[in-house]
């Protein structure tokens, strides 16, 4: 990067950082996340400096980059915050066999009986203890997406059992 390019980038950063943060905030509604996304946009501008510097509209270039980064950020946040339908009493209790007393504890006991220890542990962490997938998957040794799919299949298994 030439001295002229370095001066351009530094001045552009100082002059436009706050307004670009405000632009990012429109998409993520959290100032810390907006600052992080704006920082990432400036890192992208450095990585692709020739495209950024030669752009007819550097602010537009940055806004487009921020928009894309914000969309990716929101997509990841939505994925991490997603939850499946909880296994509450409305689902569990009617399906409990006659050998158990009714109530939440009996439904949990039936789950433990129907599932493998690994499956029950996953259900116990995420559904019964209401732990977010974003932390529970780390215990399993699976990727986040594989963990979500496994939970979905376990829930399907339980629903199929109780609907028969």
SENU-491633 format. One record per residue: x, y, z of N, C-alpha, C, O in turn; residue number from 1. Coordinates in nm, 3 decimals. Atoms other than C-alpha are relative to their C-alpha. Example, Ala and Ser with C-alpha at 12.3 -4.5 7.8 and 13.67 -1.06 7.14 Angstrom:
     n.px     n.py     n.pz    ca.px    ca.py    ca.pz     c.px     c.py     c.pz     o.px     o.py     o.pz  num
    0.089   -0.119    0.000    1.230   -0.450    0.780    0.090    0.120    0.000    0.194    0.118    0.066    1
   -0.082   -0.119   -0.006    1.367   -0.106    0.714   -0.077    0.109    0.073   -0.026    0.220    0.090    2
END
This chain:
     n.px     n.py     n.pz    ca.px    ca.py    ca.pz     c.px     c.py     c.pz     o.px     o.py     o.pz  num
    0.085   -0.117    0.000    0.000    0.000    0.000    0.090    0.123    0.000    0.181    0.135    0.082    1
   -0.080   -0.121    0.009    0.144    0.335   -0.100   -0.035    0.095    0.114   -0.136    0.078    0.182    2
    0.024   -0.099   -0.106    0.169    0.627    0.139   -0.132    0.072   -0.026   -0.209    0.096    0.067    3
    0.125   -0.067    0.037   -0.115    0.800   -0.048   -0.122   -0.087    0.032   -0.222   -0.037    0.084    4
    0.110    0.094   -0.028   -0.337    0.492   -0.017   -0.020   -0.016    0.151   -0.133   -0.025    0.199    5
    0.006    0.012   -0.145   -0.251    0.460    0.351   -0.069    0.122    0.061   -0.153    0.108    0.150    6
    0.062   -0.124   -0.050   -0.347    0.824    0.415   -0.149    0.000   -0.034   -0.232    0.035    0.051    7
    0.140    0.007    0.040   -0.671    0.777    0.217   -0.078   -0.091    0.093   -0.185   -0.054    0.142    8
    0.071    0.098   -0.082   -0.767    0.468    0.417   -0.015    0.051    0.143   -0.123    0.040    0.202    9
    0.003   -0.050   -0.137   -0.681    0.625    0.754   -0.102    0.113    0.014   -0.181    0.114    0.108   10
    0.095   -0.111   -0.005   -0.876    0.942    0.681   -0.143   -0.049   -0.022   -0.236   -0.003    0.045   11
    0.133    0.056    0.025   -1.170    0.744    0.542   -0.052   -0.067    0.127   -0.169   -0.050    0.163   12
    0.038    0.069   -0.124   -1.175    0.533    0.860   -0.044    0.101    0.105   -0.151    0.087    0.164   13
    0.032   -0.100   -0.103   -1.169    0.835    1.091   -0.127    0.077   -0.031   -0.207    0.105    0.058   14
    0.113   -0.082    0.041   -1.428    1.026    0.894   -0.132   -0.077   -0.003   -0.237   -0.020    0.025   15
    0.124    0.073    0.027   -1.680    0.749    0.830   -0.032   -0.115    0.096   -0.138   -0.175    0.085   16
    0.023    0.116   -0.086   -1.645    0.487    1.104   -0.133    0.010    0.076   -0.212   -0.084    0.072   17
    0.121   -0.013   -0.081   -1.924    0.622    1.329   -0.127   -0.006   -0.084   -0.224   -0.071   -0.045   18
    0.121    0.003    0.084   -2.173    0.679    1.047   -0.023   -0.140   -0.056   -0.137   -0.182   -0.071   19
    0.014    0.137    0.049   -2.103    0.330    0.912   -0.046   -0.094    0.113   -0.116   -0.191    0.088   20
    0.050    0.076   -0.115   -2.158    0.191    1.263   -0.151    0.020    0.013   -0.225   -0.075    0.039   21
    0.144   -0.028   -0.005   -2.497    0.361    1.263   -0.074   -0.075   -0.109   -0.184   -0.126   -0.088   22
    0.059    0.075    0.110   -2.569    0.202    0.928   -0.011   -0.149    0.037   -0.114   -0.212    0.013   23
    0.001    0.142   -0.041   -2.475   -0.143    1.063   -0.102   -0.024    0.110   -0.165   -0.130    0.114   24
    0.095    0.014   -0.112   -2.688   -0.084    1.373   -0.143   -0.023   -0.051   -0.221   -0.091    0.015   25
    0.134    0.019    0.057   -2.998   -0.070    1.151   -0.030   -0.148   -0.023   -0.146   -0.190   -0.016   26
    0.018    0.141    0.032   -2.943   -0.436    1.070    0.010   -0.091    0.121   -0.057   -0.195    0.127   27
   -0.026    0.091   -0.111   -2.824   -0.581    1.400   -0.056    0.048    0.134   -0.063   -0.030    0.229   28
    0.061   -0.061   -0.119   -2.980   -0.347    1.663    0.075   -0.025    0.131    0.015   -0.040    0.237   29
   -0.086    0.012   -0.118   -2.689   -0.388    1.902    0.128    0.076   -0.034    0.194    0.044   -0.133   30
   -0.114   -0.086    0.035   -2.412   -0.127    1.915    0.133   -0.076   -0.002    0.217   -0.050   -0.088   31
   -0.126    0.076    0.000   -2.134   -0.371    2.006    0.013   -0.083   -0.127    0.120   -0.088   -0.188   32
   -0.002    0.079    0.123   -2.227   -0.599    1.718    0.018    0.089   -0.123    0.089    0.052   -0.217   33
   -0.014   -0.094    0.113   -2.258   -0.299    1.484    0.145    0.046   -0.014    0.197    0.056   -0.126   34
   -0.142   -0.040    0.006   -1.906   -0.186    1.576    0.087   -0.115   -0.052    0.177   -0.094   -0.134   35
   -0.077    0.116    0.047   -1.770   -0.538    1.524   -0.018   -0.020   -0.150    0.079   -0.046   -0.222   36
    0.027    0.018    0.143   -1.937   -0.563    1.184    0.068    0.110   -0.080    0.123    0.083   -0.187   37
   -0.067   -0.110    0.071   -1.804   -0.222    1.084    0.150   -0.023   -0.003    0.215    0.001   -0.105   38
   -0.143    0.034   -0.002   -1.455   -0.325    1.193    0.030   -0.108   -0.103    0.129   -0.099   -0.177   39
   -0.019    0.107    0.098   -1.491   -0.642    0.986   -0.009    0.053   -0.142    0.063    0.007   -0.231   40
    0.013   -0.060    0.134   -1.601   -0.433    0.689    0.129    0.074   -0.037    0.174    0.068   -0.152   41
   -0.127   -0.068    0.027   -1.285   -0.222    0.721    0.113   -0.101   -0.023    0.202   -0.077   -0.105   42
   -0.099    0.105    0.026   -1.076   -0.540    0.742   -0.017   -0.054   -0.142    0.081   -0.080   -0.212   43
    0.027    0.045    0.137   -1.246   -0.656    0.422    0.051    0.102   -0.100    0.106    0.066   -0.205   44
   -0.048   -0.106    0.089   -1.165   -0.321    0.264    0.152   -0.006   -0.012    0.207    0.017   -0.121   45
   -0.146    0.015    0.007   -0.799   -0.372    0.353    0.039   -0.122   -0.081    0.133   -0.117   -0.161   46
   -0.029    0.124    0.073   -0.803   -0.728    0.220   -0.022    0.018   -0.150    0.054   -0.033   -0.232   47
    0.034   -0.024    0.140   -0.964   -0.613   -0.104    0.022    0.147   -0.034   -0.061    0.213   -0.096   48
   -0.025   -0.144    0.009   -0.802   -0.273   -0.105   -0.008    0.053   -0.144   -0.059    0.163   -0.165   49
    0.004   -0.049    0.139   -0.765   -0.245   -0.484   -0.143    0.025   -0.044   -0.171    0.126   -0.108   50
    0.142   -0.018    0.035   -1.141   -0.293   -0.530   -0.059    0.119    0.074   -0.130    0.201    0.015   51
    0.052   -0.109   -0.082   -1.222   -0.057   -0.245    0.052    0.135   -0.048   -0.026    0.229   -0.066   52
   -0.064   -0.127    0.037   -0.976    0.215   -0.350   -0.042    0.047   -0.138   -0.059    0.166   -0.162   53
    0.036   -0.038    0.137   -1.071    0.206   -0.716   -0.151    0.018   -0.019   -0.196    0.057   -0.126   54
    0.145   -0.014    0.008   -1.444    0.210   -0.638   -0.037    0.147   -0.022    0.024    0.237    0.035   55
    0.048   -0.136    0.023   -1.632    0.516   -0.766   -0.068    0.056    0.125   -0.074    0.177    0.145   56
    0.072   -0.040   -0.119   -1.824    0.522   -0.438    0.047   -0.085    0.118   -0.015   -0.187    0.149   57
   -0.051    0.082   -0.112   -1.617    0.394   -0.142   -0.101   -0.017    0.115   -0.103   -0.122    0.179   58
    0.100    0.014   -0.107   -1.899    0.464    0.106   -0.104   -0.104   -0.041   -0.143   -0.188    0.040   59
    0.093    0.101    0.050   -2.138    0.262   -0.108    0.060   -0.139    0.006   -0.008   -0.235    0.039   60
   -0.072    0.128   -0.006   -1.877   -0.015   -0.129   -0.004   -0.052    0.144   -0.030   -0.170    0.167   61
   -0.001    0.040   -0.142   -1.852   -0.017    0.252   -0.141   -0.038    0.046   -0.158   -0.135    0.119   62
    0.137    0.031   -0.042   -2.230   -0.009    0.298   -0.044   -0.136   -0.054   -0.112   -0.212    0.016   63
    0.034    0.131    0.056   -2.271   -0.305    0.066    0.068   -0.112    0.079    0.007   -0.215    0.108   64
   -0.075    0.097   -0.079   -2.002   -0.493    0.260   -0.064   -0.017    0.138   -0.080   -0.129    0.187   65
    0.065    0.004   -0.132   -2.167   -0.403    0.593   -0.134   -0.073   -0.009   -0.168   -0.152    0.078   66
    0.129    0.066    0.018   -2.504   -0.514    0.461    0.017   -0.152   -0.009   -0.057   -0.228    0.053   67
   -0.025    0.144    0.014   -2.363   -0.854    0.359    0.047   -0.061    0.132    0.000   -0.168    0.171   68
   -0.049    0.051   -0.128   -2.176   -0.898    0.688   -0.112   -0.006    0.104   -0.118   -0.100    0.183   69
    0.114   -0.002   -0.094   -2.489   -0.803    0.885   -0.096   -0.114   -0.029   -0.146   -0.178    0.062   70
    0.090    0.110    0.037   -2.701   -1.050    0.691    0.058   -0.134    0.045   -0.015   -0.218    0.098   71
   -0.065    0.123   -0.046   -2.449   -1.327    0.763   -0.004   -0.010    0.152   -0.030   -0.117    0.207   72
    0.004   -0.002   -0.146   -2.431   -1.224    1.128   -0.138   -0.040    0.050   -0.150   -0.125    0.138   73
    0.138    0.030   -0.042   -2.810   -1.233    1.164   -0.037   -0.145   -0.029   -0.108   -0.208    0.049   74
    0.027    0.140    0.035   -2.827   -1.569    0.988    0.060   -0.093    0.105   -0.005   -0.188    0.150   75
   -0.067    0.082   -0.102   -2.576   -1.718    1.233   -0.070    0.015    0.135   -0.091   -0.083    0.205   76
    0.069   -0.022   -0.128   -2.751   -1.557    1.532   -0.133   -0.074    0.003   -0.166   -0.138    0.103   77
    0.129    0.070    0.004   -3.088   -1.695    1.423    0.019   -0.150    0.011   -0.060   -0.219    0.075   78
   -0.027    0.143   -0.007   -2.937   -2.039    1.378    0.034   -0.042    0.142   -0.014   -0.144    0.191   79
   -0.040    0.033   -0.137   -2.780   -2.034    1.724   -0.113    0.018    0.101   -0.117   -0.049    0.204   80
    0.110   -0.024   -0.093   -3.095   -1.902    1.887   -0.121   -0.087   -0.025   -0.215   -0.087    0.054   81
    0.117    0.081    0.030   -3.330   -2.145    1.723   -0.011   -0.116    0.098    0.089   -0.169    0.146   82
    0.028    0.108   -0.094   -3.490   -2.405    1.944   -0.111   -0.085   -0.059   -0.193   -0.036   -0.137   83
    0.112    0.083    0.043   -3.716   -2.697    1.878   -0.111    0.015    0.102   -0.091    0.072    0.209   84
    0.114   -0.005   -0.089   -4.056   -2.729    2.038    0.034   -0.075    0.129    0.078   -0.190    0.123   85
   -0.035    0.068   -0.125   -4.005   -2.810    2.408   -0.092   -0.117    0.027   -0.208   -0.119   -0.014   86
    0.079    0.117   -0.039   -4.122   -3.141    2.544   -0.065    0.030    0.135   -0.014   -0.012    0.240   87
    0.067   -0.032   -0.126   -4.362   -3.008    2.802   -0.105   -0.105    0.032   -0.121   -0.204   -0.040   88
    0.098    0.098   -0.046   -4.636   -3.191    2.988   -0.109   -0.026   -0.102   -0.160   -0.138   -0.110   89
    0.107    0.018    0.098   -4.890   -3.134    2.710    0.037   -0.108   -0.101   -0.051   -0.179   -0.151   90
   -0.045    0.100    0.097   -4.681   -3.355    2.483    0.029   -0.132    0.070   -0.009   -0.238    0.020   91
   -0.051    0.121   -0.064   -4.535   -3.602    2.731   -0.104   -0.078    0.079   -0.119   -0.199    0.062   92
    0.083    0.069   -0.098   -4.794   -3.680    2.994   -0.107   -0.089   -0.063   -0.123   -0.203   -0.017   93
    0.102    0.089    0.054   -5.078   -3.814    2.775    0.056   -0.130   -0.057   -0.015   -0.229   -0.068   94
   -0.058    0.117    0.063   -4.837   -4.060    2.619    0.062   -0.097    0.100    0.104   -0.207    0.062   95
   -0.066    0.084   -0.099   -4.703   -4.203    2.941   -0.081   -0.128    0.020   -0.203   -0.127    0.032   96
    0.069    0.129   -0.015   -4.780   -4.570    2.979   -0.062   -0.013    0.139   -0.032    0.065    0.229   97
    0.072    0.021   -0.126   -5.002   -4.703    3.259    0.094   -0.038    0.115    0.057   -0.025    0.232   98
   -0.089    0.046   -0.106   -4.700   -4.834    3.447    0.065    0.116    0.077    0.130    0.094    0.179   99
   -0.056   -0.117   -0.068   -4.596   -4.479    3.541   -0.111    0.084    0.058   -0.222    0.089    0.004  100
    0.094   -0.099   -0.053   -4.771   -4.230    3.761    0.003    0.119   -0.095    0.105    0.143   -0.159  101
    0.000   -0.115    0.090   -4.875   -3.922    3.567    0.085    0.112    0.060    0.106    0.119    0.181  102
   -0.081   -0.112   -0.043   -4.661   -3.610    3.583    0.127    0.010   -0.079    0.163   -0.080   -0.156  103
   -0.121   -0.027    0.076   -4.344   -3.462    3.448    0.110   -0.102    0.026    0.177   -0.146   -0.067  104
   -0.104    0.097   -0.033   -4.111   -3.701    3.633   -0.022   -0.132   -0.072    0.073   -0.195   -0.118  105
    0.028    0.126    0.069   -4.287   -4.001    3.481    0.029    0.013   -0.149    0.076   -0.083   -0.210  106
   -0.030   -0.020    0.141   -4.255   -3.852    3.132    0.151   -0.004   -0.024    0.197   -0.060   -0.124  107
   -0.146    0.003    0.011   -3.883   -3.802    3.188    0.050   -0.143    0.014    0.141   -0.185   -0.057  108
   -0.039    0.141   -0.018   -3.853   -4.160    3.313   -0.029   -0.080   -0.127    0.050   -0.166   -0.165  109
    0.033    0.070    0.124   -4.027   -4.283    2.998    0.100    0.037   -0.110    0.141   -0.049   -0.188  110
   -0.103   -0.042    0.098   -3.786   -4.079    2.784    0.129   -0.077    0.025    0.190   -0.127   -0.069  111
   -0.124    0.071   -0.033   -3.493   -4.236    2.967   -0.009   -0.146   -0.040    0.091   -0.206   -0.080  112
    0.019    0.139    0.036   -3.640   -4.579    2.902    0.003   -0.022   -0.153    0.054   -0.123   -0.201  113
    0.011    0.013    0.146   -3.703   -4.519    2.530    0.128    0.034   -0.075    0.151   -0.014   -0.186  114
   -0.117   -0.052    0.072   -3.375   -4.350    2.442    0.128   -0.063    0.050    0.136   -0.115    0.161  115
   -0.133    0.044   -0.042   -3.013   -4.452    2.447    0.052    0.103    0.101    0.001    0.215    0.106  116
   -0.054   -0.096   -0.097   -2.806   -4.290    2.725    0.049    0.130   -0.067    0.030    0.239   -0.013  117
   -0.048   -0.120    0.071   -2.647   -4.053    2.470   -0.117    0.088   -0.044   -0.112    0.210   -0.028  118
    0.118   -0.076    0.043   -2.986   -3.951    2.327   -0.069    0.067    0.119   -0.107    0.184    0.112  119
    0.066   -0.056   -0.118   -3.136   -3.903    2.672    0.080    0.118    0.055    0.022    0.218    0.096  120
   -0.085   -0.108   -0.049   -2.839   -3.690    2.778   -0.020    0.127   -0.084   -0.027    0.238   -0.030  121
    0.020   -0.115    0.089   -2.888   -3.466    2.473   -0.135    0.065    0.026   -0.145    0.188    0.032  122
    0.134   -0.052   -0.026   -3.262   -3.430    2.541   -0.006    0.064    0.138   -0.069    0.168    0.157  123
    0.001   -0.053   -0.136   -3.204   -3.376    2.910    0.064    0.139    0.004    0.013    0.229    0.070  124
   -0.068   -0.130    0.001   -2.959   -3.091    2.843   -0.082    0.107   -0.071   -0.100    0.217   -0.019  125
    0.062   -0.103    0.083   -3.151   -2.912    2.570   -0.147    0.024    0.027   -0.191    0.138    0.032  126
    0.144   -0.015   -0.011   -3.518   -2.977    2.626   -0.044    0.009    0.146   -0.118    0.100    0.183  127
    0.045    0.003   -0.139   -3.564   -3.064    2.992    0.066    0.111    0.081   -0.002    0.181    0.155  128
   -0.071   -0.105   -0.074   -3.294   -2.831    3.133   -0.003    0.133   -0.073    0.042    0.235   -0.019  129
    0.015   -0.121    0.080   -3.364   -2.575    2.857    0.133    0.071   -0.028    0.139    0.194   -0.032  130
   -0.131   -0.057    0.035   -2.996   -2.526    2.775    0.003    0.030   -0.150   -0.042   -0.053   -0.230  131
   -0.003   -0.032    0.143   -2.940   -2.347    2.441    0.088   -0.097   -0.078    0.189   -0.146   -0.028  132
   -0.079    0.088    0.085   -2.812   -2.560    2.155    0.142    0.052   -0.013    0.237   -0.027   -0.021  133
   -0.132   -0.060    0.022   -2.523   -2.315    2.117    0.102   -0.039    0.106    0.222   -0.031    0.081  134
   -0.094    0.048   -0.102   -2.372   -2.444    2.442   -0.006   -0.151    0.017    0.096   -0.215    0.043  135
    0.018    0.144   -0.023   -2.515   -2.797    2.466    0.074   -0.085   -0.104    0.121   -0.194   -0.071  136
   -0.062    0.082    0.103   -2.369   -2.916    2.135    0.147   -0.027    0.028    0.201   -0.129   -0.016  137
   -0.143    0.015   -0.028   -2.014   -2.869    2.263    0.029   -0.124    0.084    0.135   -0.185    0.071  138
   -0.017    0.118   -0.085   -2.063   -3.149    2.518   -0.005   -0.129   -0.081    0.054   -0.230   -0.043  139
    0.023    0.122    0.077   -2.163   -3.395    2.247    0.115   -0.039   -0.091    0.125   -0.154   -0.132  140
   -0.109    0.029    0.094   -1.853   -3.368    2.029   -0.046    0.007   -0.145    0.031   -0.025   -0.236  141
    0.054   -0.013    0.135   -2.078   -3.308    1.726    0.009    0.145   -0.044    0.025    0.236    0.038  142
    0.011   -0.138    0.049   -2.091   -3.003    1.502   -0.136    0.053    0.041   -0.226   -0.024    0.075  143
    0.126   -0.062   -0.039   -2.368   -2.758    1.579   -0.116   -0.053   -0.085   -0.221   -0.090   -0.033  144
    0.106    0.045    0.090   -2.570   -2.858    1.273   -0.032   -0.148    0.020   -0.149   -0.187    0.018  145
    0.023    0.143   -0.025   -2.523   -3.231    1.336   -0.077   -0.020    0.130   -0.165   -0.105    0.139  146
    0.068    0.007   -0.129   -2.635   -3.179    1.695   -0.148    0.033   -0.016   -0.234   -0.038    0.036  147
    0.139   -0.039    0.023   -2.953   -2.998    1.584   -0.077   -0.109   -0.073   -0.192   -0.139   -0.038  148
    0.067    0.106    0.075   -3.034   -3.273    1.336   -0.026   -0.121    0.088   -0.131   -0.184    0.078  149
    0.015    0.114   -0.091   -2.980   -3.540    1.601   -0.115    0.025    0.097   -0.196   -0.065    0.122  150
    0.110   -0.034   -0.090   -3.213   -3.361    1.843   -0.134   -0.013   -0.073   -0.230   -0.066   -0.019  151
    0.122    0.009    0.079   -3.474   -3.334    1.569   -0.042   -0.146   -0.019   -0.159   -0.179   -0.004  152
    0.032    0.142    0.020   -3.452   -3.708    1.497   -0.045   -0.066    0.131   -0.135   -0.150    0.130  153
    0.041    0.055   -0.130   -3.476   -3.792    1.869   -0.143    0.042    0.032   -0.223   -0.040    0.077  154
    0.136   -0.048   -0.026   -3.787   -3.575    1.903   -0.100   -0.072   -0.090   -0.210   -0.106   -0.046  155
    0.087    0.075    0.091   -3.937   -3.745    1.597   -0.022   -0.142    0.052   -0.134   -0.194    0.047  156
    0.009    0.135   -0.056   -3.863   -4.083    1.755   -0.099   -0.003    0.117   -0.182   -0.093    0.127  157
    0.090   -0.006   -0.115   -4.041   -3.981    2.075   -0.144    0.026   -0.044   -0.237   -0.039    0.004  158
    0.136   -0.029    0.049   -4.339   -3.833    1.891   -0.061   -0.121   -0.068   -0.179   -0.151   -0.048  159
    0.051    0.120    0.067   -4.372   -4.144    1.676   -0.042   -0.106    0.101   -0.145   -0.172    0.083  160
    0.033    0.098   -0.103   -4.369   -4.364    1.985   -0.131    0.037    0.071   -0.217   -0.048    0.093  161
    0.117   -0.043   -0.076   -4.630   -4.154    2.166   -0.126    0.012   -0.085   -0.237    0.013   -0.032  162
    0.117   -0.013    0.087   -4.857   -4.119    1.864   -0.054   -0.136   -0.045   -0.153   -0.143   -0.117  163
    0.048    0.134    0.039   -4.894   -4.496    1.823   -0.092   -0.056    0.106   -0.143   -0.167    0.091  164
END
